[in-house]
């Protein structure tokens, strides 16, 4: 997500407010996209290591909301709210993510799902309202490591899905 200034040139200030994480996932992008867009999948892999997710409501459509709680390994609950802003299956999702509907510190993320042979490269670009909020997310909440762990969890989950599809019936015993 490259922000542009009013003169059409890249907005250099967005770079200091941005976090980018990416990962190659060994599955077709339609399956990776599905794992990111259906609540039955999300609850199995969403979040960094040790976190679990409880969904209160989920409507995957432009303007729809995912209202959920992330439960940290230390027992802390994190209220989360995502509004889907753009959905282009199976290529792109844009969203606004905060603690609640009216969170003034909500950040914008764009996920792209790029075909790469038999794999999919998922790129997650997040832009915070200010550099200070980005820095806090990195330092206090370990946002870079958390993003990398979340994409690793997605890759592991999708690998399980693809291995289940290719395992002959009865061979899983």
SERO-4910 file (N, C-alpha, C, O; in steps of 0.05 Angstrom, whole numbers):
BEGIN
 pado doro    nc1    nc2    nc3   cac1   cac2   cac3    cc1    cc2    cc3    oc1    oc2    oc3
  Unk    A     17    -23      0      0      0      0     18     24      0     27     33     21
  Unk    A     23     35    -23     40     59    -25     22     83    -25      7     87    -43
  Unk    A     24     99     -4      9    123     -3     22    144    -21     46    143    -25
  Unk    A      5    161    -33     16    182    -50      9    209    -39    -12    212    -27
  Unk    A     26    228    -45     20    255    -37      2    268    -57     -4    256    -78
  Unk    A     -6    293    -52    -24    307    -70    -12    312    -97    -26    316   -117
  Unk    A     15    312    -99     28    316   -125     33    290   -140     46    289   -161
  Unk    A     23    267   -129     25    242   -143     51    226   -136     54    204   -145
  Unk    A     69    238   -121     94    225   -114     89    208    -89     71    213    -73
  Unk    A    106    188    -85    104    171    -61    104    188    -35    120    207    -33
  Unk    A     87    181    -16     86    194      9    108    182     28    104    160     38
  Unk    A    130    196     31    152    185     47    145    182     77    156    166     91
  Unk    A    125    198     86    118    196    114    103    170    120    104    161    143
  Unk    A     90    158    100     76    132    105     96    111    111     90     93    127
  Unk    A    120    111     99    140     91    104    148     89    133    152     67    143
  Unk    A    149    111    147    156    110    175    133    103    193    137     99    217
  Unk    A    109    100    182     86     91    197     78     62    190     57     53    199
  Unk    A     94     49    173     86     23    161    102      0    172    125      2    179
  Unk    A     88    -23    173    100    -49    178     93    -67    155     70    -68    147
  Unk    A    112    -82    144    107   -100    122    118   -127    130    142   -130    137
  Unk    A    102   -148    129    111   -175    133    100   -192    109     78   -186     99
  Unk    A    115   -212    102    106   -229     80    116   -258     84    134   -263    100
  Unk    A    104   -276     69    111   -304     72    101   -319     47     80   -314     37
  Unk    A    118   -338     38    109   -356     17     95   -379     31    105   -391     50
  Unk    A     71   -387     20     55   -408     31     51   -429     10     43   -423    -13
  Unk    A     56   -454     16     56   -476     -3     28   -486    -10     21   -509     -5
  Unk    A     12   -468    -22    -15   -475    -30    -25   -455    -51    -14   -432    -52
  Unk    A    -45   -462    -67    -56   -443    -86    -69   -419    -72    -79   -422    -50
  Unk    A    -68   -396    -85    -78   -372    -71   -107   -373    -65   -116   -361    -46
  Unk    A   -123   -388    -80   -152   -390    -74   -156   -403    -46   -173   -394    -31
  Unk    A   -140   -423    -40   -142   -436    -14   -131   -418      8   -143   -416     30
  Unk    A   -109   -404      3    -98   -386     23   -118   -363     29   -123   -355     51
  Unk    A   -130   -353      7   -150   -332     10   -174   -342     26   -184   -328     44
  Unk    A   -183   -366     20   -206   -378     35   -199   -380     65   -216   -374     82
  Unk    A   -175   -389     71   -167   -392     99   -167   -366    114   -169   -365    138
  Unk    A   -164   -344     99   -164   -317    111   -191   -304    112   -195   -284    124
  Unk    A   -211   -316     98   -237   -302     95   -260   -318    106   -283   -308    105
  Unk    A   -256   -341    118   -278   -356    129   -272   -360    159   -251   -370    167
  Unk    A   -292   -354    176   -287   -354    205   -281   -382    214   -266   -385    234
  Unk    A   -291   -403    201   -284   -430    210   -254   -436    207   -244   -452    222
  Unk    A   -241   -423    189   -212   -426    186   -197   -407    205   -179   -415    218
  Unk    A   -206   -382    205   -192   -361    221   -188   -369    250   -167   -365    262
  Unk    A   -208   -381    262   -206   -388    290   -185   -410    295   -177   -414    318
  Unk    A   -176   -423    274   -156   -445    277   -128   -435    276   -110   -449    285
  Unk    A   -123   -411    265    -95   -402    261    -90   -373    268    -66   -365    271
  Unk    A   -110   -356    271   -105   -327    274    -90   -320    299    -96   -331    321
  Unk    A    -71   -303    296    -56   -292    319    -28   -303    322    -21   -323    310
  Unk    A    -12   -290    339     15   -299    344     15   -325    360     -6   -334    370
  Unk    A     39   -336    364     42   -361    379     29   -358    407     33   -338    421
  Unk    A     14   -379    415      3   -380    442    -24   -365    444    -37   -367    465
  Unk    A    -33   -351    424    -58   -336    425    -81   -354    414    -77   -371    397
  Unk    A   -105   -350    425   -129   -362    413   -148   -339    408   -145   -317    417
  Unk    A   -169   -345    392   -188   -325    383   -216   -334    388   -223   -357    381
  Unk    A   -232   -317    399   -261   -321    401   -276   -300    385   -273   -276    389
  Unk    A   -291   -310    365   -306   -291    348   -334   -286    360   -348   -305    368
  Unk    A   -341   -260    361   -367   -253    370   -386   -249    347   -410   -257    348
  Unk    A   -376   -238    325   -392   -235    300   -372   -234    277   -349   -225    280
  Unk    A   -382   -243    253   -364   -243    230   -382   -241    205   -400   -257    201
  Unk    A   -376   -221    189   -390   -217    164   -369   -208    143   -361   -185    143
  Unk    A   -361   -227    126   -340   -221    106   -353   -209     81   -361   -224     63
  Unk    A   -354   -183     81   -364   -168     58   -354   -139     62   -348   -132     84
  Unk    A   -352   -124     41   -344    -96     43   -364    -82     62   -388    -83     58
  Unk    A   -353    -70     83   -370    -57    103   -377    -76    126   -387    -67    147
  Unk    A   -372   -102    123   -377   -121    144   -356   -120    165   -335   -106    162
  Unk    A   -361   -133    187   -344   -131    211   -337   -159    222   -353   -178    220
  Unk    A   -313   -161    232   -304   -183    248   -299   -172    276   -280   -158    280
  Unk    A   -316   -180    295   -314   -171    323   -304   -196    338   -318   -216    339
  Unk    A   -280   -194    351   -269   -217    364   -251   -209    387   -245   -186    391
  Unk    A   -244   -230    403   -226   -226    426   -202   -245    421   -206   -269    416
  Unk    A   -178   -234    423   -154   -250    423   -146   -255    452   -145   -236    468
  Unk    A   -142   -280    459   -134   -288    486   -104   -293    486    -95   -312    473
  Unk    A    -90   -277    501    -61   -280    503    -53   -304    520    -68   -312    537
  Unk    A    -29   -314    516    -19   -336    532    -17   -330    562    -17   -349    578
  Unk    A    -16   -304    569    -15   -296    597    -42   -292    609    -45   -283    632
  Unk    A    -64   -297    593    -91   -294    603   -103   -267    596   -127   -262    602
  Unk    A    -88   -249    584    -98   -222    577   -116   -225    553   -110   -239    533
  Unk    A   -139   -212    554   -158   -211    531   -154   -184    516   -152   -163    529
  Unk    A   -154   -186    490   -151   -162    473   -176   -160    455   -180   -177    438
  Unk    A   -191   -139    460   -215   -134    443   -206   -125    416   -189   -108    414
  Unk    A   -217   -137    395   -209   -130    368   -233   -126    350   -255   -137    354
  Unk    A   -229   -109    330   -251   -101    312   -239    -96    285   -221    -79    282
  Unk    A   -248   -111    265   -239   -107    237   -263   -100    220   -284   -114    221
  Unk    A   -260    -80    203   -280    -73    183   -267    -78    156   -246    -68    150
  Unk    A   -281    -94    140   -270   -100    113   -276    -76     94   -299    -69     91
  Unk    A   -255    -65     82   -259    -41     65   -258    -48     35   -270    -34     19
  Unk    A   -243    -68     28   -241    -76      0   -236   -106     -1   -220   -117     15
  Unk    A   -250   -120    -19   -246   -149    -22   -245   -154    -52   -265   -149    -66
  Unk    A   -223   -165    -61   -220   -173    -89   -210   -202    -89   -186   -207    -90
  Unk    A   -229   -221    -89   -221   -249    -88   -206   -258   -113   -213   -249   -135
  Unk    A   -186   -274   -111   -170   -282    -88   -144   -265    -86   -124   -276    -77
  Unk    A   -146   -240    -93   -122   -224    -96   -115   -205    -73    -92   -201    -66
  Unk    A   -136   -193    -61   -131   -170    -43   -153   -167    -23   -177   -171    -29
  Unk    A   -145   -159      1   -164   -151     22   -153   -126     36   -129   -125     43
  Unk    A   -170   -106     38   -162    -82     54   -181    -80     78   -205    -86     76
  Unk    A   -169    -72    100   -185    -72    125   -176    -50    143   -154    -39    141
  Unk    A   -194    -43    162   -188    -24    184   -189    -40    209   -209    -54    214
  Unk    A   -168    -39    226   -166    -56    250   -161    -39    274   -142    -24    275
  Unk    A   -178    -43    294   -175    -28    319   -187    -45    342   -193    -68    339
  Unk    A   -189    -32    365   -200    -45    388   -231    -44    388   -244    -61    400
  Unk    A   -242    -25    374   -271    -21    373   -278     -6    347   -260      4    333
  Unk    A   -303     -4    343   -313     10    318   -302     39    316   -296     48    294
  Unk    A   -300     53    339   -293     81    338   -264     86    348   -258    108    357
  Unk    A   -247     66    347   -220     69    357   -205     90    341   -200     86    317
  Unk    A   -196    112    354   -181    133    339   -153    124    331   -141    136    314
  Unk    A   -144    102    342   -117     92    336   -118     68    317    -98     54    314
  Unk    A   -141     63    305   -143     40    286   -123     44    263   -116     66    255
  Unk    A   -113     21    253    -94     22    231   -106      8    207   -124     -9    209
  Unk    A    -94     15    184   -103      3    159    -84    -18    150    -60    -15    152
  Unk    A    -95    -40    140    -78    -62    129    -88    -70    102   -112    -69     96
  Unk    A    -69    -77     85    -76    -88     58    -61   -114     56    -36   -115     60
  Unk    A    -75   -135     50    -63   -162     45    -65   -167     15    -86   -164      3
  Unk    A    -43   -176      4    -43   -184    -24    -35   -214    -25    -18   -223    -10
  Unk    A    -48   -228    -43    -44   -257    -47    -33   -260    -75    -49   -259    -94
  Unk    A     -7   -265    -78      6   -265   -104     13   -294   -111     27   -307    -96
  Unk    A      4   -303   -135     12   -330   -143     42   -331   -148     53   -313   -160
  Unk    A     55   -353   -139     84   -357   -143     88   -386   -148     97   -401   -131
  Unk    A     82   -394   -173     85   -423   -180     64   -439   -165     40   -433   -166
  Unk    A     73   -459   -150     55   -475   -133     49   -463   -106     35   -474    -90
  Unk    A     61   -439   -101     58   -426    -76     42   -400    -79     36   -391   -101
  Unk    A     36   -388    -56     24   -362    -55     41   -344    -37     48   -352    -15
  Unk    A     48   -321    -47     62   -302    -30     41   -283    -19     27   -269    -34
  Unk    A     39   -283      8     21   -265     21     37   -242     32     57   -246     46
  Unk    A     29   -217     26     42   -193     36     22   -178     52      0   -171     43
  Unk    A     30   -171     77     13   -156     95     26   -129    100     47   -128    112
  Unk    A     13   -108     91     23    -81     95      4    -66    113    -20    -65    109
  Unk    A     15    -56    135     -1    -42    155     10    -14    158     34    -10    162
  Unk    A     -8      6    157     -1     34    161    -16     45    185    -41     44    186
  Unk    A     -1     55    204    -12     66    229    -17     96    225     -5    108    208
  Unk    A    -36    107    241    -41    136    238    -17    154    244    -14    175    232
  Unk    A      1    145    262     25    160    268     49    142    271     46    118    275
  Unk    A     73    153    268     98    139    273     99    129    302    108    107    307
  Unk    A     90    145    320     90    137    349     73    112    354     81     95    369
  Unk    A     50    110    341     33     87    344     46     62    331     44     40    342
  Unk    A     59     66    308     74     44    296     96     35    314     99     11    319
  Unk    A    111     54    325    133     47    343    124     32    368    136     13    377
  Unk    A    101     41    379     90     28    402     82     -1    396     86    -19    411
  Unk    A     69     -4    372     61    -31    364     85    -50    361     84    -73    368
  Unk    A    107    -39    350    132    -55    347    145    -61    374    152    -84    379
  Unk    A    148    -41    390    163    -44    415    146    -57    437    156    -75    451
  Unk    A    122    -49    442    106    -59    464     91    -85    457     89   -103    473
  Unk    A     81    -86    432     65   -109    424     79   -128    405     67   -148    396
  Unk    A    104   -122    399    120   -140    381    106   -146    355    103   -169    347
  Unk    A     96   -125    342     79   -128    318     93   -142    295     80   -157    281
  Unk    A    119   -137    291    133   -150    269    134   -180    274    127   -196    257
  Unk    A    143   -188    298    145   -216    305    117   -229    305    114   -252    296
  Unk    A     98   -214    316     70   -225    317     59   -229    289     45   -249    284
  Unk    A     65   -210    270     56   -213    243     69   -237    229     56   -253    215
  Unk    A     95   -240    234    109   -263    223     98   -290    234     95   -309    219
  Unk    A     93   -290    260     83   -315    273     54   -321    262     48   -344    258
  Unk    A     38   -300    258     11   -304    248     12   -316    220     -3   -335    214
  Unk    A     29   -305    203     31   -317    176     43   -345    176     36   -362    160
  Unk    A     61   -350    195     72   -378    198     49   -397    207     47   -419    197
  Unk    A     32   -387    226      9   -404    234    -10   -409    210    -20   -431    208
  Unk    A    -14   -389    194    -30   -392    170    -18   -413    151    -32   -431    141
  Unk    A      9   -411    147     22   -431    129     20   -459    140     15   -478    125
  Unk    A     23   -462    166     20   -489    179     -8   -499    176    -12   -523    169
  Unk    A    -28   -482    180    -55   -490    178    -62   -498    150    -75   -519    145
  Unk    A    -54   -482    130    -60   -489    102    -46   -515     94    -57   -530     78
  Unk    A    -22   -519    104     -8   -544     98    -24   -568    109    -25   -589     96
  Unk    A    -36   -565    132    -53   -586    143    -77   -591    125    -85   -614    120
  Unk    A    -89   -569    115   -112   -572     97   -104   -587     72   -119   -604     63
  Unk    A    -81   -579     60    -73   -592     35    -65   -621     39    -70   -638     22
  Unk    A    -53   -627     62    -46   -655     67    -71   -672     72    -71   -696     65
  Unk    A    -91   -661     84   -116   -675     89   -130   -681     62   -144   -701     59
  Unk    A   -127   -662     43   -140   -666     17   -127   -688      1   -140   -701    -16
  Unk    A   -101   -693      6    -86   -713    -10    -82   -739      5    -72   -758     -7
  Unk    A    -91   -741     30    -88   -766     45   -111   -784     38   -134   -777     40
  Unk    A   -104   -809     29   -126   -828     22   -143   -834     46   -133   -834     69
  Unk    A   -169   -838     42   -188   -843     63   -178   -867     79   -172   -888     67
  Unk    A   -178   -864    105   -169   -886    123   -139   -887    128   -130   -901    147
  Unk    A   -123   -872    113    -94   -872    116    -85   -854    139    -62   -855    148
  Unk    A   -104   -837    149    -96   -819    171    -94   -833    198    -85   -821    217
  Unk    A   -102   -858    200   -101   -873    226    -73   -880    233    -69   -893    254
***
